[in-house]
Structures are given as C-alpha cells and as structure tokens.
C-alpha cells in the first residue's frame, strides 16, 4: 500500500529535493514582466519569450530588502535606468520553495552590463528597421517655411521644459509673435508612446493650421527617456507631413526620436531659440531688400538729374546756334539789300531820286521787322528752354516726393496699416477665409489676428 502524505509533507519533500538537486546560486537571463515594491522588498514576475514574442516560461522572484538596498542603486547608477517592466536582466538567483507560497526565485545580485547591451541592441534594431523601410530621413527632407509662426507643441502642460519653451519664445528680444497650441501628452513611462502618437494624430487632423511641430520635455534620467527610443513613435515622427523639432532636454544622449526628427536641439529653450532665429534671419532678409530698393531709387533719381542737366546743356547750345545763324542771315540780308539799293540807284537814279523817301522808309521798315522777328524768336527760344527745364525739374521733384510718400514707413506713420496673409498683402475681404491668421503692420509694430 502506497504511503499517504499530507500536502505540507509533500511540499516539504519537494523543498528538500530542490535543495539537494539545485546549486546554491546560478546566473539567470529573463525579462521583467511586472515589478512592485513593498516594505523595502521588491517582488517581480520574470518571463521568457520566443522569437515570435510568445511567453514560454514564467516565474515569481523577489529581492529581499537587505539585497535590494544595494542592487537598486548599483543598477540605476550603472545603466541610468530604473528596474522596471520590459527590460532584460542577468541576475544571480537561488531557487526557493515555501510550503505555503510555493516556488520562487531569490535574486541576490545583478549584472547591469547585460541590460545595457540588450537596450543598445534593441535601439540598433529599431534604427536598422527604420533604414530598411526607407523612412529614417523622410522628416529631415521637409523644408521649414521661411516664417514658421504657427507652432503645434507636444509636451506635458506641467513640465518645466514646456514652461522654459513658452517663456523663451514669448519673451524673445525681437518681439516676434507666435501662435502656439499645446497638445498635452504623457512624456515618460509606459503610456508615453501611445500618448505622444495620439497627440501627433490630433495635430494631423488640423494640419493646415500649423507650420511645424515642437516636441519638448525637461531633462531627466535615462529611464525617463526610454519612450523616445521606440519604433512606432519614431515611425510616426519620420513620416509626419510637417517638420518636427525635438528639444528633449538631455545633453548627452541622442534618442531615435532625435535621429528621425527634422531638427534636433538639446533643450526646450534651444528649440524656442531655433524658431526665433529663423524669424530673425527672415527679418534681416527683408531689411536687406528694403535697403536695396532705396539704393536703386536713389541711383535712378541721380540718373534722371544727370539726364536733365545734359538736356539743359543741349538746349542752350542749340539756341546759341540758332541765334548765331539768324544773325548771320540778317547780315547777309542787310548786305543784299544795300547792294540791291545801290544798283537800283545806279541804274534808276531819277526814279530813286523821286522815290528816295519812300525807299528809305521801306528799308527801315523791313530792317525793323527783321529785328523784331529776331527778338521774338530769341524770346520764344529762351522761354521754351526755361519752360522745358522747369517742367523736367518739377517732374523730378514730384517723382522724389511720390517715392517718399509711397514708402511704407510714411504710409504707416499717417495711421494706415498693412495686412498680410502668409506674407502677401491682403487687398480684398475675398482673399481671406475663416481661420486664417492675419498679420497687421502698424508704424510701431504688428498685430496677429485670427479671422472668424
């Protein structure tokens, strides 16, 4: 007849058999599935997965307080990450069996270098998959617009990094105005990936309202930045149709999210400054265009002045030539008349004698008319020259005044304003639609307004 055992006796025999057959400790590779702390102790659930991600083994484990006080800071200092679910570990364990609680593993020590290698291996696999799918540089190939002022921000509303970003961009030294809209997201932990991806989806639903996306958070431990080394988050950033700027607040590390973003800077403050610098560069470009226009107008005015001066000299020379020619003709006429009269007197002495008074009067009258015509011609030429000169000078002066009056500084100083949509002047209400962001320039600054 077989021996009867109580449950306690059976469990006790199992315990003794394990103690005899199993070594005191051995090294174990496993993934942490769950972990919790209680009373200074740590309680874990360890699992092993096959190539398809299916769990093929599972065991409970514990780290008693006297060991946990040394293992926890050693691991976190070495890896920059906390012991948490989802990471692989190499630990020294002993097998324990309790008559009440059953089988468990007692963790006595941990090798942090194995976890570091596994994390880096996963990171390189993510990068390789992004490259293989041909999307790793897609967002980098997008061109940031000349004046990016409509910015969608992904961050935690209470994060210090978000506050730094807002403070820097709203208090910029140039007084530039930005339209900012926060899309709140969890920025660390297991839920961060889905939360940030959801924020990108919300931005995509109103993508026409924005010029770029800024993803920011404050600095933190490496463990708090694990979500930014995630494939699906990187996948969404890489293929997002707007340029993505990351400022994740970590000086030493470069995450996969940084790698696929259009532009990566170290801090939220640097992300704000990056946008401010783009606007300042465009402002300098406009200032240079304005100077070039003023220089071109000044050169044109000088050229017209030179042309007018040349025309004045030409008219003066032409009038002198005409006057000299008329004087010469008058001299020839006088000689011709004198010769004719002499000949006439010679051949018609008696007739001349009878008509001498009449002839003398005729000669004087003709001579007087020629002089009068000459003076009249001279006066008309002088008047025409003076009138032409005054008209040209007056035209030039009016042109100069019109240029000054039409300059945008003069127009704005008289109470007028200039309204632009996307950098173009709005001339009719038909050119704007509800939701458009208008920029109105005044003499002492500009005002951004939203069409409703």
C-alpha positions in Angstrom: 0.0 0.0 0.0 1.3 3.4 -1.0 2.4 5.9 1.7 -0.1 8.6 2.5 1.3 12.2 2.6 -0.2 15.4 3.7 0.1 18.5 1.5 2.6 20.0 3.8 4.7 16.8 3.8 4.6 16.7 0.0 5.7 20.3 -0.3 8.4 19.7 2.3 9.8 16.8 0.3 9.7 18.9 -2.8 11.6 21.6 -0.9 14.2 19.1 0.3 14.6 17.6 -3.2 15.2 21.1 -4.7 17.7 21.9 -2.0 19.6 18.7 -2.7 19.4 18.8 -6.6 19.8 22.5 -7.3 23.0 24.5 -6.9 23.0 27.2 -4.2 23.0 30.0 -6.9 23.2 30.3 -10.7 23.0 33.0 -13.3 19.6 33.6 -15.0 18.6 35.6 -18.0 15.0 36.8 -18.0 12.7 39.8 -18.8 10.9 41.7 -16.1 7.1 41.4 -16.8 5.9 43.0 -13.6 7.5 44.6 -10.6 6.3 46.2 -7.3 7.9 47.3 -4.1 6.6 46.7 -0.6 8.2 47.2 2.8 11.6 47.7 1.3 11.4 44.4 -0.7 10.9 44.0 -4.4 8.6 41.5 -6.0 9.0 40.6 -9.6 7.4 38.4 -12.3 10.1 37.1 -14.7 9.2 35.8 -18.2 11.0 34.4 -21.3 9.7 34.9 -24.8 10.4 33.0 -28.0 11.3 34.6 -31.4 7.6 35.4 -32.1 7.2 37.3 -28.8 5.2 34.5 -27.1 5.8 33.8 -23.4 7.2 30.3 -23.0 8.2 30.5 -19.3 7.3 32.4 -16.2 8.4 32.6 -12.6 8.0 34.8 -9.5 11.0 36.4 -7.9 11.9 38.6 -5.0 14.7 40.8 -3.9 14.8 41.0 -0.1 15.3 44.4 1.4 18.9 43.8 2.6 19.9 42.9 -1.0 17.6 45.4 -2.7 19.2 48.4 -0.9 22.4 47.6 -2.7 21.2 46.2 -6.0 18.8 49.0 -6.9 21.3 52.0 -6.7 24.0 49.9 -8.3 21.9 49.1 -11.3 20.5 52.6 -11.7 23.9 54.2 -11.4 25.4 51.8 -13.9 22.6 51.9 -16.5 21.0 55.3 -15.9 17.7 53.4 -15.8 15.4 52.0 -13.1 14.5 48.4 -12.6 11.1 48.2 -14.4 9.0 46.0 -16.6 10.1 45.5 -20.2 13.8 45.2 -19.6 16.0 42.2 -19.7 18.3 41.3 -16.8 21.1 38.9 -15.9 20.8 38.0 -12.2 22.3 35.6 -9.7 19.4 33.7 -8.2 18.7 30.8 -5.8 15.7 28.6 -6.1 13.4 28.6 -3.1 10.3 26.6 -2.3 7.9 27.5 0.5 5.3 25.1 1.8 2.7 27.8 1.7 3.8 30.2 -1.1 5.3 27.6 -3.4 8.2 28.0 -5.9 10.1 31.3 -6.3 13.4 32.8 -7.2 15.5 34.8 -4.7 17.6 37.4 -6.6 21.0 38.0 -4.8 22.9 40.1 -7.4 22.6 41.7 -10.8 24.9 42.3 -13.8 23.9 45.8 -15.3 26.2 45.5 -18.3 24.0 42.8 -19.8 20.9 45.1 -19.6 22.9 47.9 -21.2 23.9 45.7 -24.1 20.3 44.5 -24.6 19.0 48.0 -24.6 21.5 49.2 -27.1 20.8 46.1 -29.2 17.1 46.9 -29.3 18.0 50.5 -30.2 20.2 49.5 -33.1 17.4 47.1 -34.3 14.9 50.0 -34.3 17.3 52.2 -36.3 18.1 49.3 -38.8 14.3 48.7 -39.4 13.7 52.4 -40.0 16.5 52.5 -42.5 15.3 49.3 -44.2 11.8 50.8 -44.6 13.3 53.9 -46.1 11.7 56.3 -43.8 14.5 57.4 -41.4 15.3 60.6 -43.3 11.8 61.5 -44.5 11.0 64.2 -42.0 14.5 65.7 -42.4 13.8 66.2 -46.1 10.9 68.6 -45.3 11.8 72.2 -45.6 10.8 74.5 -42.7 8.9 77.5 -44.1 10.5 81.0 -44.2 8.4 82.3 -41.3 7.3 79.5 -39.0 4.9 81.2 -36.5 2.1 78.7 -36.2 3.5 76.0 -33.9 1.9 72.8 -32.5 3.6 71.9 -29.2 3.6 68.3 -27.8 4.5 68.3 -24.1 3.2 67.9 -20.6 1.5 71.1 -19.5 3.1 70.9 -16.1 6.6 70.0 -17.3 9.4 72.5 -16.5 10.7 72.1 -20.0 7.4 73.3 -21.5 7.5 76.3 -19.3 11.0 77.1 -20.4 10.0 76.8 -24.0 7.0 79.2 -23.6 9.0 81.7 -21.6 11.8 81.9 -24.2 9.5 82.2 -27.2 7.1 84.7 -25.7 9.7 87.0 -24.3 12.1 87.0 -27.2 14.2 90.1 -27.6 12.8 90.9 -31.1 9.1 90.9 -30.0 8.2 88.3 -32.6 4.7 86.8 -32.2 3.9 83.1 -32.4 0.7 81.2 -32.5 1.2 78.3 -30.1 -1.2 75.4 -29.4 -0.4 72.7 -26.8 -1.3 69.1 -27.5 -0.8 67.5 -24.0 0.9 64.2 -23.7 2.5 61.9 -21.2 6.2 62.4 -21.6 7.6 59.4 -19.7 6.6 55.9 -18.6 4.8 53.0 -20.3 1.9 55.2 -21.6 4.1 57.9 -23.1 4.5 56.3 -26.5 0.7 55.9 -27.2 0.0 59.4 -25.7 2.6 61.2 -27.9 1.4 59.3 -31.0 -2.2 60.3 -30.2 -1.0 63.9 -30.0 0.5 63.7 -33.5 -2.8 62.3 -34.7 -4.7 65.2 -33.3 -2.3 67.7 -34.9 -2.7 65.9 -38.3 -6.4 66.4 -38.0 -5.9 70.2 -38.3 -2.5 70.2 -40.0 -3.3 73.2 -42.2 -3.3 75.4 -39.1 0.4 74.8 -38.4 3.9 75.3 -39.9 5.8 72.9 -37.6 5.6 70.6 -34.6 7.8 71.0 -31.5 8.2 68.0 -29.2 9.7 69.2 -25.8 10.2 68.0 -22.3 12.6 68.7 -19.5 15.7 66.7 -18.7 15.6 63.5 -16.7 17.2 60.1 -16.0 17.8 57.8 -18.9 14.9 55.6 -17.8 12.6 58.5 -18.2 13.6 58.9 -21.9 13.1 55.3 -22.9 9.9 56.1 -24.7 11.9 58.2 -27.3 13.7 55.0 -28.3 10.5 53.4 -29.5 10.0 52.2 -33.1 6.4 53.3 -33.6 7.0 56.7 -32.1 10.0 57.2 -34.5 7.8 55.8 -37.3 5.2 58.5 -36.7 7.7 61.3 -36.4 9.6 60.2 -39.6 6.5 60.2 -41.7 4.8 63.2 -40.3 3.9 65.7 -43.0 5.2 68.8 -41.0 8.8 69.4 -39.9 9.3 68.1 -36.3 11.7 69.8 -33.9 12.8 67.9 -30.8 14.1 69.5 -27.6 14.0 66.7 -25.1 16.3 68.2 -22.5 19.1 65.6 -22.4 22.6 66.9 -23.1 24.4 63.6 -23.5 22.0 61.2 -25.1 20.7 61.2 -28.7 17.4 59.3 -28.9 15.9 57.6 -32.0 13.2 60.3 -32.0 16.0 62.9 -32.2 17.6 61.0 -35.1 14.4 60.9 -37.3 13.2 64.5 -36.5 13.7 67.3 -39.0 15.8 69.2 -36.4 17.1 68.1 -33.0 18.3 70.5 -30.3 19.3 69.7 -26.8 16.8 71.7 -24.7 13.3 73.2 -24.9 14.9 76.6 -24.6 17.1 75.9 -27.6 14.0 74.7 -29.6 12.4 78.1 -29.0 15.6 80.0 -29.9 15.8 78.0 -33.1 12.4 79.3 -34.2 13.3 82.8 -33.1 16.5 82.7 -35.1 14.6 81.6 -38.3 12.3 84.7 -38.0 15.3 87.0 -37.3 17.1 85.7 -40.4 14.0 86.5 -42.5 13.7 89.9 -40.8 17.3 90.6 -41.8 16.5 89.5 -45.4 13.6 91.9 -45.6 15.8 94.7 -44.2 18.4 94.0 -46.9 15.7 94.1 -49.6 14.5 97.4 -48.3 18.0 98.9 -48.4 18.5 97.6 -52.0 15.2 99.2 -53.1 16.1 102.6 -51.5 19.6 102.4 -53.2 18.0 101.6 -56.6 15.6 104.5 -56.3 18.4 106.9 -55.3 20.5 105.8 -58.2 17.5 106.3 -60.6 16.9 109.8 -59.2 20.6 110.7 -59.7 20.5 109.3 -63.3 17.4 111.5 -64.1 19.1 114.5 -62.7 22.1 113.9 -64.9 19.8 113.4 -67.9 18.1 116.7 -67.2 21.4 118.5 -66.8 22.6 117.1 -70.2 19.3 118.2 -71.8 19.7 121.7 -70.4 23.2 122.0 -72.0 21.9 120.7 -75.3 19.1 123.2 -75.4 21.4 126.1 -74.5 23.9 125.1 -77.3 21.0 124.7 -79.8 19.6 128.1 -79.0 23.1 129.7 -79.4 23.5 128.1 -82.8 20.0 129.2 -83.9 20.7 132.8 -82.7 24.1 132.9 -84.5 22.6 131.6 -87.7 19.8 134.2 -87.6 22.4 136.9 -87.0 24.4 135.7 -90.0 21.3 135.5 -92.2 20.4 139.0 -91.1 23.8 140.3 -92.0 23.6 138.7 -95.4 20.1 140.2 -95.9 21.4 143.6 -95.0 24.3 143.4 -97.5 22.0 142.1 -100.1 19.5 145.0 -99.6 22.3 147.5 -99.6 23.7 146.1 -102.9 20.3 146.0 -104.4 19.6 149.5 -103.4 22.9 150.8 -104.7 22.4 149.0 -108.0 18.9 150.3 -108.3 20.1 153.8 -107.5 22.9 153.5 -110.1 20.5 152.3 -112.8 17.4 154.3 -111.7 18.9 157.4 -110.4 16.0 159.6 -111.4 13.5 157.1 -110.0 15.4 156.8 -106.8 15.6 160.5 -106.5 11.8 160.8 -106.8 11.2 157.8 -104.5 14.1 158.2 -102.1 12.0 159.0 -99.1 9.7 156.0 -99.8 12.6 153.7 -100.3 14.3 154.8 -97.2 11.1 154.3 -95.2 10.7 150.8 -96.8 14.3 149.9 -95.9 13.9 151.0 -92.3 10.5 149.2 -92.0 12.0 145.9 -93.4 15.0 146.2 -91.1 12.8 146.9 -88.1 10.6 143.8 -88.8 13.7 141.6 -89.2 15.0 142.8 -85.8 11.6 142.4 -84.3 11.3 138.8 -85.6 14.8 138.0 -84.4 14.0 139.3 -80.9 10.7 137.4 -80.9 12.5 134.2 -82.0 15.1 134.7 -79.3 12.5 135.3 -76.6 10.5 132.3 -77.7 13.6 130.1 -77.6 14.6 131.4 -74.2 11.0 130.9 -72.9 10.8 127.4 -74.4 14.2 126.5 -72.8 13.2 127.8 -69.4 9.8 126.1 -69.5 11.3 122.8 -70.5 13.9 123.0 -67.8 11.2 123.9 -65.1 8.9 121.1 -66.3 11.7 118.5 -66.1 12.9 119.7 -62.7 9.3 119.8 -61.4 8.6 116.3 -62.7 11.8 115.0 -61.0 10.8 116.7 -57.7 7.3 115.3 -57.8 8.7 111.8 -58.5 11.0 112.1 -55.5 8.2 113.2 -53.3 5.9 110.4 -54.5 8.6 107.8 -53.7 8.9 109.2 -50.2 5.1 109.4 -49.7 4.7 105.8 -51.0 7.3 104.4 -48.7 5.7 102.0 -46.2 7.2 103.9 -43.2 5.5 107.2 -44.3 2.1 105.4 -45.0 2.2 103.6 -41.6 3.1 106.8 -39.8 -0.1 108.5 -41.1 -2.3 106.0 -39.4 -2.6 103.4 -42.2 -1.8 99.8 -41.7 -0.8 96.9 -44.0 -2.4 93.5 -43.5 -0.7 90.3 -44.8 -1.8 86.7 -45.1 1.1 84.2 -45.5 3.5 87.0 -46.4 1.2 88.5 -49.1 -0.7 91.8 -48.8 -4.5 91.4 -48.4 -6.3 93.7 -50.8 -9.9 92.4 -50.5 -12.0 90.5 -47.9 -12.5 87.9 -50.6 -8.9 86.9 -50.2 -9.3 85.6 -46.6 -11.2 82.8 -45.0 -12.3 81.8 -41.6 -9.4 80.5 -39.5 -6.7 82.4 -41.4 -4.1 84.1 -39.3 -3.5 87.7 -40.4 -0.6 89.9 -39.6 -1.3 93.7 -39.5 1.7 96.0 -39.6 1.5 99.4 -37.9 4.1 102.2 -37.6 5.2 100.9 -34.2 4.8 97.1 -34.6 2.5 94.4 -35.8 -0.7 92.6 -34.7 -1.6 89.0 -35.4 -5.4 88.3 -35.7 -7.5 85.2 -36.4 -10.4 85.5 -38.9 -13.7 84.3 -37.5 
